[in-house]
């Protein structure tokens, strides 16, 4: 290598060409996965020009989880691809044991790639329960994970539960591109929030597509913020006999919320209604919203979401509903559900995960992924 000298006589290294900077050193990257979504792990490894690492995860007859890593991970950067499915508890234990196995094998860093984080909806105190997302975050940090890559958390504040860096990727560019390229006459569409809690996300889609916004208000099913909480229990009255007090404390009774009848705020007549959300699991609310949209003149109804969990008989309900198409990404495997419902379409987001892994490994900025994410290879 030839060294150049500047005018002051000091030695400076030669400039690196773009091809040298763009080359990714993959010799110290190892990608392994559990049993939750092997297809996604294989697609990510293929996009990065790697082969999936040798890791076997199986269960004994007593349902204990066994992890065997055949390749050496000493001093290497490990990326564990494990998402949440309907078998959430086994998915979590597999991830924790794989991470701890890599930690005790002297891996340099262990990054958990969790496209759908289980228990993310249990991120608030309910009655006399607990915040399960906080517990899960502590378990992951203790197991040896040094970084988390996830996608579209139910609440962004969940990132604060972790003591390690968390990159919360966004699937919205893929969904926005699908709307523009695959929905005919999308300019005649309106973005719909199925309840006021999703209005912020729906408004973001409407602003980016320059479309109108409609909000369904007065949903019969209680929202998370409206669930009965034990902290609002009424104080004891003067007639109550307790060991602590028998006198009213004078605290006003908390008023009960009464929701208005189901109504739509916004015009959907003669338009294509596009409902957006982060997760589709229990589909009864979506089915009821679609019926109301059709009754109010919507010509078509689409449902777009990042995670398609589709539990129980969700595919059967969607197939018989007035919803014309359901679009989800492949953060969660749903091939069986697609066989039961022809309306379900899938968007591949493996390129986004592969690019996130490449940037983290090369110590590049992640902010680019939040501004310029496309489906191009």
Wavefront OBJ file of the C-alpha trace (Angstrom):
o trace
v 0.000 0.000 0.000
v 1.427 3.380 -1.056
v 1.370 6.148 1.533
v 0.981 9.785 0.552
v 2.498 12.787 2.305
v 0.791 16.129 2.625
v 2.487 19.514 2.503
v 3.423 19.327 6.181
v 5.202 16.030 5.671
v 2.808 13.870 7.710
v 1.687 10.536 6.353
v -1.915 10.047 5.408
v -3.608 6.847 4.232
v -4.888 6.635 0.654
v -8.531 7.367 -0.006
v -10.813 4.367 -0.029
v -12.884 3.823 -3.116
v -16.634 3.416 -2.899
v -16.440 -0.289 -3.661
v -14.250 -0.796 -0.578
v -16.677 1.125 1.658
v -19.740 -0.651 0.306
v -18.297 -4.126 0.833
v -19.771 -5.812 3.901
v -17.484 -8.005 5.969
v -19.628 -11.045 6.642
v -16.960 -13.402 7.955
v -17.853 -12.638 11.570
v -21.666 -12.560 11.153
v -23.675 -15.580 12.228
v -27.453 -15.741 11.669
v -29.402 -18.317 13.639
v -33.111 -18.799 14.258
v -35.598 -20.696 16.337
v -38.744 -22.492 15.231
v -41.037 -19.446 15.008
v -40.308 -18.292 11.433
v -37.510 -20.237 9.646
v -38.651 -19.021 6.209
v -38.059 -15.376 7.120
v -34.635 -16.223 8.569
v -33.655 -18.023 5.365
v -34.795 -15.081 3.217
v -32.789 -12.613 5.313
v -29.675 -14.809 5.160
v -30.070 -15.242 1.402
v -30.343 -11.497 0.837
v -27.115 -10.997 2.788
v -25.302 -13.725 0.892
v -24.937 -15.866 4.015
v -25.972 -19.333 5.007
v -28.068 -19.882 8.088
v -25.904 -20.836 11.072
v -26.010 -24.318 12.477
v -28.479 -24.118 15.377
v -30.953 -26.831 16.357
v -33.869 -26.021 18.650
v -36.123 -28.870 19.721
v -38.305 -29.969 22.630
v -37.935 -33.032 24.794
v -40.832 -35.268 25.742
v -41.346 -33.216 28.905
v -41.582 -30.027 26.757
v -38.239 -28.641 27.893
v -36.409 -26.636 25.206
v -33.000 -27.834 24.021
v -30.639 -25.625 21.962
v -27.565 -26.979 20.164
v -25.240 -24.621 18.257
v -22.913 -26.594 15.979
v -20.806 -23.710 14.601
v -18.319 -21.678 16.617
v -19.654 -18.286 17.763
v -16.610 -17.142 19.778
v -15.845 -13.490 19.059
v -18.572 -13.213 16.416
v -21.671 -11.044 15.986
v -24.758 -13.221 16.418
v -28.171 -12.284 15.000
v -31.031 -14.390 16.347
v -34.169 -14.164 14.199
v -37.157 -15.173 16.306
v -40.605 -13.605 16.013
v -43.760 -13.967 18.076
v -46.520 -16.308 16.959
v -49.559 -17.917 18.560
v -47.097 -20.114 20.471
v -45.653 -17.049 22.190
v -44.338 -18.705 25.356
v -42.247 -21.275 23.485
v -41.001 -18.546 21.140
v -39.761 -16.531 24.108
v -38.043 -19.458 25.837
v -36.303 -20.485 22.615
v -35.004 -16.932 22.171
v -33.775 -16.652 25.761
v -32.005 -20.012 25.695
v -30.372 -19.306 22.318
v -29.156 -15.915 23.557
v -27.772 -17.394 26.779
v -26.072 -20.210 24.855
v -24.314 -17.630 22.668
v -23.372 -15.559 25.718
v -21.759 -18.497 27.482
v -19.944 -19.376 24.224
v -18.162 -15.979 24.248
v -20.012 -14.310 21.370
v -18.933 -10.702 20.846
v -22.473 -9.336 20.451
v -25.928 -10.919 20.407
v -28.672 -9.080 18.522
v -32.263 -10.253 18.857
v -34.206 -9.744 15.618
v -37.833 -9.921 16.789
v -40.131 -8.624 14.019
v -43.212 -9.024 16.236
v -42.542 -8.642 19.957
v -44.840 -10.925 22.008
v -46.806 -9.421 24.906
v -46.389 -5.937 23.418
v -50.071 -5.185 24.047
v -49.585 -5.811 27.776
v -47.579 -2.614 28.233
v -49.933 -0.893 30.693
v -51.100 -1.669 34.210
v -54.472 -3.415 34.186
v -56.428 -4.007 37.375
v -54.113 -5.795 39.808
v -51.935 -7.362 37.141
v -48.521 -6.253 35.942
v -46.753 -4.752 32.937
v -45.665 -7.948 31.188
v -43.669 -6.113 28.497
v -41.380 -4.761 31.219
v -40.815 -8.261 32.605
v -40.067 -9.610 29.132
v -37.569 -6.803 28.482
v -35.712 -7.592 31.718
v -35.546 -11.283 30.831
v -34.122 -10.517 27.384
v -31.468 -8.206 28.785
v -30.474 -10.784 31.423
v -30.223 -13.590 28.853
v -27.348 -11.800 27.099
v -28.960 -9.841 24.264
v -27.017 -6.654 23.523
v -29.351 -5.130 20.919
v -32.950 -5.538 19.737
v -34.356 -5.089 16.225
v -38.139 -5.104 16.072
v -40.895 -3.646 13.936
v -43.919 -1.453 14.665
v -44.226 -1.891 18.421
v -47.752 -1.560 19.767
v -46.518 1.415 21.808
v -43.209 3.143 21.078
v -42.675 3.672 24.803
v -41.926 -0.070 25.156
v -38.384 0.776 24.018
v -37.865 2.425 27.410
v -38.353 -0.932 29.176
v -35.060 -2.215 27.754
v -31.599 -1.444 29.131
v -30.112 -2.096 25.667
v -30.546 -0.292 22.320
v -33.809 -0.976 20.482
v -34.368 -0.216 16.784
v -38.094 -0.032 16.050
v -38.306 -0.399 12.268
v -41.328 0.764 10.282
v -43.334 -1.209 7.755
v -45.374 1.810 6.645
v -43.276 2.512 3.503
v -44.050 -0.991 2.224
v -47.761 -0.593 2.943
v -47.835 2.886 1.394
v -46.163 1.536 -1.725
v -48.728 -1.272 -1.892
v -51.565 1.266 -1.753
v -50.058 3.321 -4.567
v -49.210 0.407 -6.847
v -51.813 -2.301 -6.123
v -55.068 -0.501 -5.247
v -56.772 0.743 -8.423
v -57.815 4.396 -8.293
v -56.328 4.838 -4.818
v -56.767 8.611 -5.192
v -60.455 7.980 -4.554
v -59.673 6.445 -1.173
v -60.099 7.499 2.422
v -57.945 6.279 5.313
v -60.082 4.938 8.164
v -59.219 4.536 11.848
v -61.420 1.798 13.297
v -61.285 3.523 16.705
v -59.925 6.831 18.029
v -56.825 5.060 19.365
v -55.618 4.369 15.816
v -56.376 7.902 14.596
v -52.751 9.046 14.902
v -51.458 6.226 12.684
v -54.298 6.702 10.184
v -53.624 10.439 10.041
v -49.965 9.747 9.195
v -51.009 7.556 6.250
v -53.535 10.151 5.081
v -50.960 12.944 5.142
v -48.365 10.941 3.221
v -50.872 9.857 0.564
v -52.709 13.217 0.598
v -56.038 11.510 1.195
v -59.003 12.146 3.475
v -59.400 10.733 6.971
v -62.359 9.075 8.676
v -62.634 7.834 12.266
v -65.111 5.281 13.595
v -66.264 6.482 16.997
v -68.295 4.728 19.675
v -67.004 1.230 19.170
v -68.974 -1.237 21.249
v -65.893 -3.154 22.388
v -64.048 -1.377 25.165
v -60.715 0.157 24.277
v -57.682 -0.575 26.433
v -57.945 2.801 28.154
v -61.587 2.137 29.064
v -61.132 -1.226 30.741
v -62.197 -1.435 34.356
v -59.211 -0.782 36.593
v -59.160 -1.806 40.252
v -57.572 1.515 41.179
v -60.945 3.217 40.606
v -62.769 1.099 43.177
v -65.205 3.261 45.197
v -64.207 4.140 48.771
v -66.003 2.447 51.676
v -69.190 4.116 52.895
v -69.974 5.059 56.453
v -72.001 1.892 56.896
v -69.053 -0.327 55.955
v -67.405 -2.116 58.884
v -63.669 -2.531 58.405
v -60.713 -2.744 60.740
v -59.254 0.495 59.355
v -62.137 2.934 59.133
v -65.895 3.168 59.292
v -66.170 6.780 58.144
v -66.562 7.953 54.538
v -63.368 9.529 53.239
v -65.319 11.939 51.049
v -63.735 10.971 47.699
v -66.103 11.668 44.770
v -67.243 8.598 42.869
v -65.527 8.109 39.521
v -68.085 8.650 36.711
v -68.741 5.739 34.383
v -67.940 6.227 30.697
v -70.904 5.755 28.373
v -69.967 5.429 24.715
v -72.226 6.917 22.037
v -73.716 4.761 19.276
v -71.329 3.622 16.551
v -70.789 6.496 14.122
v -68.330 7.508 11.397
v -66.679 10.904 11.556
v -65.848 11.680 7.919
v -67.206 10.996 4.437
v -66.752 7.507 2.944
v -69.621 7.508 0.443
v -68.507 6.282 -2.972
v -64.886 5.890 -1.837
v -62.428 3.099 -1.166
v -62.046 2.679 2.601
v -58.577 1.659 3.794
v -58.310 0.675 7.465
v -54.792 0.676 8.939
v -53.495 -0.818 12.179
v -50.361 -2.399 13.639
v -51.862 -5.832 14.412
v -54.705 -8.029 13.170
v -55.552 -10.736 15.676
v -59.175 -10.690 16.831
v -60.972 -9.621 13.651
v -64.477 -9.016 15.010
v -63.849 -5.266 15.301
v -62.594 -5.106 11.704
v -65.583 -7.090 10.419
v -68.054 -4.806 12.256
v -66.247 -1.716 10.965
v -66.369 -3.021 7.388
v -70.122 -3.582 7.636
v -70.622 -0.044 8.846
v -68.416 1.391 6.101
v -70.364 -0.487 3.425
v -73.652 0.697 4.955
v -72.365 4.265 4.672
v -71.597 3.942 0.958
v -67.997 2.709 0.771
v -67.463 0.842 -2.488
v -64.526 -1.279 -1.256
v -62.898 -1.999 2.089
v -59.202 -2.814 2.543
v -57.412 -3.665 5.802
v -53.663 -3.067 6.062
v -51.540 -4.024 9.058
v -47.942 -4.852 9.886
v -48.518 -8.026 11.902
v -51.054 -10.666 10.880
v -51.458 -12.943 13.898
v -54.971 -14.046 12.833
v -55.754 -16.270 15.805
v -58.624 -18.705 16.263
v -61.146 -18.667 13.397
v -60.057 -15.250 12.084
v -59.461 -16.478 8.482
v -62.974 -17.931 8.300
v -64.522 -14.705 9.637
v -62.534 -12.582 7.191
v -63.479 -14.810 4.262
v -67.196 -14.364 5.012
v -66.936 -10.649 5.826
v -67.475 -7.608 3.587
v -63.740 -6.849 3.609
v -62.378 -7.076 0.064
v -58.685 -7.542 0.869
v -56.405 -7.953 3.906
v -52.751 -6.968 3.470
v -50.126 -7.900 6.081
v -46.351 -8.330 6.120
v -44.502 -11.560 6.764
v -43.312 -10.628 10.260
v -45.477 -13.558 11.431
v -45.951 -16.791 9.439
v -49.517 -17.142 8.165
v -49.354 -19.564 5.258
v -52.058 -21.804 6.748
v -54.360 -18.803 7.230
v -53.864 -17.829 3.575
v -55.094 -21.254 2.509
v -58.255 -20.690 4.550
v -58.878 -17.153 3.259
v -58.018 -16.091 -0.296
v -58.347 -12.391 0.626
v -55.079 -12.319 2.606
v -52.089 -10.824 0.759
v -48.492 -10.760 2.029
v -45.738 -8.164 1.671
v -42.139 -9.334 2.121
v -40.098 -7.164 4.525
v -36.981 -9.362 4.655
v -35.018 -6.725 2.701
v -35.611 -4.204 5.508
v -34.376 -6.600 8.194
v -31.339 -7.562 6.105
v -30.425 -3.911 5.563
v -30.839 -3.179 9.279
v -28.471 -6.046 10.148
v -25.931 -4.847 7.570
v -25.998 -1.286 8.890
v -25.652 -2.341 12.524
v -22.747 -4.641 11.672
v -20.982 -1.905 9.671
v -21.754 0.692 12.360
v -23.714 2.833 9.907
v -26.588 5.173 10.697
v -30.039 3.608 10.973
v -31.925 6.857 10.343
v -31.804 6.248 6.592
v -34.190 3.300 7.011
v -36.791 5.560 8.594
v -36.737 7.934 5.613
v -36.007 5.937 2.467
v -37.344 2.411 2.634
v -38.424 0.855 -0.679
v -39.051 -2.607 -2.058
v -36.189 -2.351 -4.524
v -33.290 -4.780 -4.279
l 1 2 3 4 5 6 7 8 9 10 11 12 13 14 15 16 17 18 19 20 21 22 23 24 25 26 27 28 29 30 31 32 33 34 35 36 37 38 39 40 41 42 43 44 45 46 47 48 49 50 51 52 53 54 55 56 57 58 59 60 61 62 63 64 65 66 67 68 69 70 71 72 73 74 75 76 77 78 79 80 81 82 83 84 85 86 87 88 89 90 91 92 93 94 95 96 97 98 99 100 101 102 103 104 105 106 107 108 109 110 111 112 113 114 115 116 117 118 119 120 121 122 123 124 125 126 127 128 129 130 131 132 133 134 135 136 137 138 139 140 141 142 143 144 145 146 147 148 149 150 151 152 153 154 155 156 157 158 159 160 161 162 163 164 165 166 167 168 169 170 171 172 173 174 175 176 177 178 179 180 181 182 183 184 185 186 187 188 189 190 191 192 193 194 195 196 197 198 199 200 201 202 203 204 205 206 207 208 209 210 211 212 213 214 215 216 217 218 219 220 221 222 223 224 225 226 227 228 229 230 231 232 233 234 235 236 237 238 239 240 241 242 243 244 245 246 247 248 249 250 251 252 253 254 255 256 257 258 259 260 261 262 263 264 265 266 267 268 269 270 271 272 273 274 275 276 277 278 279 280 281 282 283 284 285 286 287 288 289 290 291 292 293 294 295 296 297 298 299 300 301 302 303 304 305 306 307 308 309 310 311 312 313 314 315 316 317 318 319 320 321 322 323 324 325 326 327 328 329 330 331 332 333 334 335 336 337 338 339 340 341 342 343 344 345 346 347 348 349 350 351 352 353 354 355 356 357 358 359 360 361 362 363 364 365 366 367 368 369 370 371 372 373 374 375 376 377
